[in-house]
Amino acid sequence: MKLENKVAVITGAASGMGRAMAKLFALEGAKVIASDINSEGVESLIAELKGAPGEVTYCHADVSKKEDCDNMIDTAVKKYGTLDILVNNAGIMDGMMPVSELTDDLWDRVMGINLNSVMYSCRHAINIMTQRGTKGCIINIASVGGLQGCRAGAAYTASKFAVVGLTRNIGYMYATKGIRCNAICPGGIETNIGMGLRAPSQFGMEKASLGVILSPRFGKAEEVAEVAVFLASDAASFVNGTTVTVDGGWTAF
């Protein structure tokens, strides 16, 4: 088991990539604090994983709130005595809104969930890891939208570019402390994230969709989870401060 007895916190764990990662981490022996605002999604996963080598515990969290991010990290430490792995997966789309159609409320919501939550969680986790002398691993789920200019709307694109930059900064800053920080940049993945709004921008969709035909195929959440397990494991001990693109070759064109 690649993650035997490791303690992990995974955000957005009720569905999609977060659920797939929580499941695979537990199957690889990890003790997982699975945070989400959707308790039913995590509880069904817990039931599914009865008898697994590891285990999953639900923790309610609205990751746009600093206190909820702090609490989920503290929950892991209180329950298991340590924290080895943090996966910042929770995120939302922005309805492909170009900047001319972008509202203040949508900008603040996307940044709160996609970016602020990553900073809140990383800050608290790193303070705990450094105080305890723990060699830890942080995995931030960014996006090919954080590498390319038009895979989504303005807010989502800006948030994911910022996550990539934050990841690189953390990776270098804390490398000598034994803390690794990497980002996974998925391409089109079969999840329920959708466009993010019931009424997406037609202009934004028209522009962003031009590149969709270049993607060889859509990926599965489990394929991203496999990469996350590798990055969280000792096999990736020299992988730090970088991005791993998981897109089937989409951005290679």
Secondary structure, DSSP 8 states (H G I E B T S, - for coil): -TTTT-EEEEESTTSHHHHHHHHHHHHTT-EEEEEES-HHHHHHHHHHTTT-SSEEEEEE--TTSHHHHHHHHHHHHHHHS---EEEE------TT--GGG--HHHHHHHHIIIIIHHHHHHHHHHHHHHHHT---EEEEE--GGGTSSSSS-HHHHHHHHHHHHHHHHHHHHTGGGT-EEEEEEE-SB-SS--SSSSS--HHHHHHHGGGGGG-S--B-HHHHHHHHHHHHSGGGTT--S-EEEESTTGGG-
